[in-house]
Amino acid sequence: MHEYSIVQALIERVAQEAAAHPGAVVRRLELRVGELAGVEVDLLTTAFETFREGTCCAQAGLRIERVAVRWECPGCAAPVPPGTMLRCPTCARPARLAAGDELHLDRIEMEREAPRV
């Protein structure tokens, strides 16, 4: 269950950003997780809910965009349809993975709390 170590690293990274903005509260994180990233999204969500308490992410929501696998030709950029041989249908070059293996923190939404008067 490496999802817990991923969440730990995620929270540490967000804490670094939050420290650069004193008084800001982290409201939402947005991630992209590829189909081939080796990450179980449900476990990642559960780990985040479990470990965010007492951190800068305690009040933050988590939005995860799942990214489908996409293969393409490195020469002509033609898409290679799923379920076919991993060769370009146009020029027969071996296909390359164009999307679907990423694990990326896209956005950290923070909000400054209004000063108390």
Backbone as JSON, one array per atom type, in Angstrom:
{
  "sequence": "MHEYSIVQALIERVAQEAAAHPGAVVRRLELRVGELAGVEVDLLTTAFETFREGTCCAQAGLRIERVAVRWECPGCAAPVPPGTMLRCPTCARPARLAAGDELHLDRIEMEREAPRV",
  "N": [[0.84, -1.19, 0.0], [1.48, 1.5, -1.14], [0.23, 3.87, -1.45], [-0.12, 5.3, 0.89], [2.44, 6.31, 1.43], [2.68, 7.93, -0.77], [0.72, 9.84, -0.22], [1.83, 10.94, 2.09], [4.16, 12.16, 1.03], [2.89, 13.95, -0.69], [1.48, 15.63, 1.1], [3.65, 16.73, 2.47], [4.84, 18.18, 0.38], [2.82, 20.03, -0.21], [2.77, 21.36, 2.21], [5.2, 22.71, 2.1], [4.66, 24.6, 0.09], [2.51, 25.94, 1.27], [3.79, 27.09, 3.46], [5.18, 29.11, 2.27], [3.31, 31.0, 1.96], [2.25, 32.67, 4.27], [-0.42, 32.5, 6.59], [-2.26, 31.52, 4.82], [-4.8, 29.17, 3.98], [-5.07, 25.84, 3.08], [-7.3, 24.76, 0.69], [-8.08, 23.03, -1.4], [-6.85, 20.26, -3.3], [-5.66, 19.23, -6.45], [-5.19, 16.44, -8.4], [-3.68, 14.47, -11.01], [-3.99, 11.22, -12.09], [-2.64, 8.59, -13.73], [-3.79, 5.73, -15.58], [-1.91, 3.7, -15.72], [-0.23, 4.27, -13.63], [0.11, 2.82, -11.36], [-1.29, 3.25, -9.05], [-3.84, 2.96, -6.72], [-6.75, 4.54, -6.83], [-8.93, 4.73, -5.01], [-7.76, 3.84, -2.61], [-5.82, 5.8, -2.35], [-7.4, 8.05, -1.92], [-8.63, 7.34, 0.52], [-6.34, 7.16, 2.15], [-5.55, 9.84, 2.08], [-7.71, 11.09, 3.39], [-7.37, 9.96, 5.9], [-4.77, 10.76, 6.76], [-4.62, 13.54, 6.55], [-5.56, 14.97, 8.72], [-4.64, 17.24, 11.24], [-2.67, 18.39, 9.72], [-1.48, 20.78, 7.25], [-3.32, 20.32, 5.34], [-5.72, 19.71, 6.48], [-8.24, 20.86, 6.14], [-8.68, 20.58, 3.51], [-10.03, 19.64, 0.34], [-9.97, 16.91, -1.98], [-9.4, 16.41, -5.32], [-9.41, 14.15, -7.91], [-8.3, 13.48, -11.08], [-8.67, 11.0, -13.38], [-6.51, 9.56, -15.72], [-6.61, 8.27, -18.89], [-4.95, 5.6, -20.67], [-2.9, 6.35, -23.41], [-1.59, 5.77, -26.54], [0.81, 6.66, -29.05], [2.29, 7.4, -32.25], [5.75, 8.05, -32.4], [6.85, 9.32, -34.54], [4.96, 10.34, -36.54], [2.89, 11.12, -34.95], [0.43, 9.87, -34.99], [-2.48, 8.44, -33.55], [-2.51, 5.36, -31.76], [-4.71, 2.83, -31.74], [-6.4, 1.53, -28.83], [-5.88, -1.81, -27.67], [-4.77, -2.82, -29.95], [-1.89, -3.87, -31.92], [1.13, -2.45, -30.76], [2.09, -0.52, -32.7], [2.51, 1.99, -35.15], [-0.3, 2.65, -37.16], [-0.01, 3.9, -39.55], [2.73, 4.39, -40.32], [4.13, 2.25, -39.27], [5.99, 2.39, -37.19], [7.27, 1.68, -33.88], [5.03, 2.25, -31.19], [4.7, 4.91, -28.76], [4.2, 5.6, -25.3], [1.93, 8.03, -24.61], [0.29, 9.13, -22.71], [-1.03, 8.4, -19.45], [0.54, 7.26, -17.5], [1.11, 9.0, -15.52], [1.49, 10.74, -12.37], [0.51, 13.39, -10.93], [0.63, 16.49, -9.26], [-1.5, 18.91, -9.83], [-2.7, 21.3, -8.95], [-2.89, 23.53, -6.21], [-5.13, 24.87, -4.13], [-5.39, 27.74, -2.25], [-6.42, 29.87, 0.43], [-6.52, 33.04, 1.79], [-7.16, 33.84, 5.09], [-9.46, 36.2, 6.31], [-8.37, 39.13, 7.99], [-8.81, 39.53, 11.5], [-10.8, 41.91, 13.1]],
  "CA": [[0.0, 0.0, 0.0], [2.34, 2.67, -1.27], [-0.6, 5.07, -1.5], [0.12, 6.06, 2.12], [3.69, 7.07, 1.27], [2.39, 8.97, -1.76], [0.0, 10.9, 0.49], [2.79, 11.6, 2.97], [4.97, 13.04, 0.19], [1.99, 14.99, -1.17], [1.24, 16.58, 2.19], [4.91, 17.44, 2.7], [5.01, 19.14, -0.72], [1.83, 21.08, -0.02], [3.21, 22.13, 3.38], [6.25, 23.62, 1.64], [4.0, 25.69, -0.62], [1.72, 26.71, 2.24], [4.72, 27.86, 4.29], [5.58, 30.29, 1.49], [2.17, 31.92, 1.95], [1.78, 32.72, 5.67], [-1.83, 32.85, 6.81], [-3.13, 30.89, 3.84], [-5.37, 27.88, 4.34], [-5.22, 24.97, 1.91], [-8.71, 24.41, 0.52], [-8.3, 21.92, -2.32], [-5.74, 19.77, -4.1], [-6.09, 18.57, -7.67], [-4.19, 15.5, -8.89], [-3.95, 13.64, -12.18], [-3.44, 9.89, -11.87], [-2.75, 7.77, -14.93], [-4.25, 4.35, -15.46], [-0.74, 2.83, -15.54], [0.64, 4.85, -12.59], [0.26, 1.87, -10.27], [-1.91, 3.85, -7.87], [-5.26, 2.65, -6.53], [-7.34, 5.85, -6.51], [-9.75, 4.63, -3.79], [-6.83, 3.78, -1.47], [-5.19, 7.12, -2.24], [-8.41, 8.92, -1.3], [-8.74, 6.93, 1.92], [-5.11, 7.57, 2.82], [-5.58, 11.29, 2.24], [-8.68, 11.39, 4.44], [-6.8, 9.5, 7.17], [-3.54, 11.44, 7.17], [-4.65, 15.0, 6.44], [-5.87, 15.56, 10.02], [-3.49, 17.8, 11.95], [-1.7, 18.92, 8.78], [-1.96, 21.95, 6.51], [-4.39, 19.85, 4.45], [-6.83, 19.24, 7.3], [-9.51, 21.39, 5.63], [-8.61, 20.53, 2.05], [-10.66, 18.59, -0.43], [-9.07, 16.26, -2.94], [-10.04, 16.09, -6.61], [-8.51, 13.31, -8.69], [-8.67, 13.23, -12.46], [-8.06, 9.77, -13.89], [-6.03, 9.75, -17.09], [-6.61, 7.02, -19.66], [-3.74, 5.28, -21.42], [-2.94, 6.78, -24.8], [-0.37, 5.47, -27.29], [0.89, 7.36, -30.33], [3.52, 7.22, -33.03], [6.71, 9.12, -32.12], [7.22, 10.0, -35.78], [3.89, 11.12, -37.17], [1.93, 11.45, -33.89], [-0.85, 9.2, -35.21], [-2.89, 7.65, -32.4], [-2.54, 3.91, -31.9], [-5.94, 2.44, -31.03], [-6.25, 0.57, -27.74], [-6.15, -3.19, -27.98], [-4.1, -3.24, -31.18], [-0.44, -3.98, -31.79], [1.68, -1.14, -30.44], [2.8, 0.0, -33.87], [1.74, 3.02, -35.86], [-1.06, 2.1, -38.27], [0.34, 4.62, -40.76], [4.13, 4.22, -40.74], [4.61, 1.0, -38.66], [6.99, 2.59, -36.13], [6.78, 1.3, -32.54], [4.29, 3.32, -30.51], [5.2, 5.36, -27.45], [3.15, 5.95, -24.35], [1.76, 9.48, -24.62], [-0.41, 9.51, -21.48], [-1.59, 7.3, -18.68], [1.43, 6.77, -16.44], [1.46, 10.14, -14.68], [0.98, 11.02, -11.03], [0.89, 14.8, -10.97], [-0.1, 17.49, -8.48], [-1.79, 19.99, -10.77], [-3.15, 22.57, -8.38], [-3.12, 23.7, -4.78], [-5.94, 26.07, -3.89], [-5.25, 28.28, -0.9], [-7.23, 31.06, 0.67], [-6.09, 33.81, 2.96], [-8.26, 34.15, 5.99], [-9.61, 37.63, 6.53], [-7.86, 39.54, 9.31], [-9.85, 39.82, 12.51], [-10.79, 43.31, 13.51]],
  "C": [[0.88, 1.25, 0.0], [1.54, 3.96, -1.37], [-0.39, 5.93, -0.25], [1.41, 6.88, 2.02], [3.52, 8.16, 0.23], [1.7, 10.14, -1.08], [0.94, 11.65, 1.42], [3.65, 12.58, 2.17], [4.13, 14.21, -0.34], [1.77, 16.05, -0.1], [2.5, 17.37, 2.51], [5.14, 18.51, 1.64], [4.05, 20.31, -0.57], [2.23, 21.96, 1.16], [4.32, 23.11, 3.0], [5.64, 24.84, 0.94], [3.21, 26.57, 0.35], [2.61, 27.58, 3.12], [5.19, 29.13, 3.58], [4.49, 31.35, 1.43], [1.57, 31.99, 3.36], [0.33, 33.19, 5.77], [-2.78, 32.21, 5.82], [-3.58, 29.52, 4.35], [-5.54, 27.07, 3.06], [-6.66, 24.5, 1.83], [-8.94, 23.2, -0.37], [-7.02, 21.57, -3.06], [-6.33, 19.07, -5.32], [-4.93, 17.73, -8.2], [-4.66, 14.89, -10.2], [-3.25, 12.31, -11.94], [-3.71, 9.04, -13.11], [-3.14, 6.34, -14.62], [-3.09, 3.38, -15.19], [0.21, 3.34, -14.46], [0.89, 3.88, -11.43], [-0.31, 2.37, -8.96], [-3.39, 3.48, -7.85], [-5.92, 3.92, -6.0], [-8.17, 5.79, -5.22], [-8.86, 4.58, -2.54], [-6.14, 5.12, -1.26], [-6.13, 8.1, -1.55], [-8.56, 8.61, 0.18], [-7.52, 7.35, 2.72], [-5.09, 9.07, 3.06], [-6.53, 11.69, 3.37], [-8.12, 11.04, 5.82], [-5.68, 10.4, 7.65], [-3.58, 12.96, 7.09], [-4.92, 15.69, 7.78], [-4.59, 16.04, 10.7], [-2.4, 18.33, 11.04], [-2.27, 20.18, 8.12], [-3.11, 21.59, 5.58], [-5.65, 19.43, 5.19], [-8.19, 19.68, 6.77], [-9.62, 21.26, 4.12], [-9.41, 19.37, 1.47], [-9.65, 18.04, -1.43], [-9.87, 15.91, -4.19], [-9.01, 15.31, -7.43], [-9.09, 13.11, -10.08], [-7.93, 11.97, -12.92], [-7.72, 9.98, -15.36], [-5.93, 8.39, -17.77], [-5.27, 6.84, -20.38], [-3.95, 5.72, -22.87], [-1.59, 6.53, -25.44], [-0.4, 6.26, -28.59], [2.22, 7.07, -31.0], [4.48, 8.36, -32.71], [7.12, 9.89, -33.37], [6.15, 10.91, -36.31], [2.78, 11.52, -36.2], [0.54, 10.85, -34.11], [-1.22, 8.4, -33.96], [-2.88, 6.16, -32.74], [-3.72, 3.42, -31.08], [-5.67, 1.42, -29.92], [-6.6, -0.84, -28.21], [-5.53, -3.69, -29.27], [-2.61, -3.38, -30.91], [0.13, -2.57, -31.6], [2.64, -0.67, -31.53], [1.89, 1.01, -34.56], [1.0, 2.39, -37.03], [-0.69, 2.75, -39.6], [1.76, 4.29, -41.23], [4.83, 3.01, -40.1], [5.72, 1.17, -37.64], [6.41, 2.12, -34.8], [6.13, 2.5, -31.85], [5.0, 3.71, -29.21], [3.99, 5.73, -26.59], [3.07, 7.47, -24.27], [1.06, 9.98, -23.36], [-0.87, 8.25, -20.77], [-0.68, 6.73, -17.61], [1.78, 7.87, -15.44], [0.81, 10.09, -13.29], [1.43, 12.45, -10.77], [0.01, 15.66, -10.08], [-0.28, 18.69, -9.39], [-2.03, 21.33, -10.1], [-3.29, 22.47, -6.87], [-3.93, 24.99, -4.64], [-5.8, 26.48, -2.43], [-6.07, 29.55, -0.8], [-6.66, 31.76, 1.9], [-7.3, 34.1, 3.81], [-8.28, 35.65, 6.22], [-9.08, 38.01, 7.91], [-9.01, 39.88, 10.24], [-9.68, 41.24, 12.99], [-11.3, 43.46, 14.91]]
}
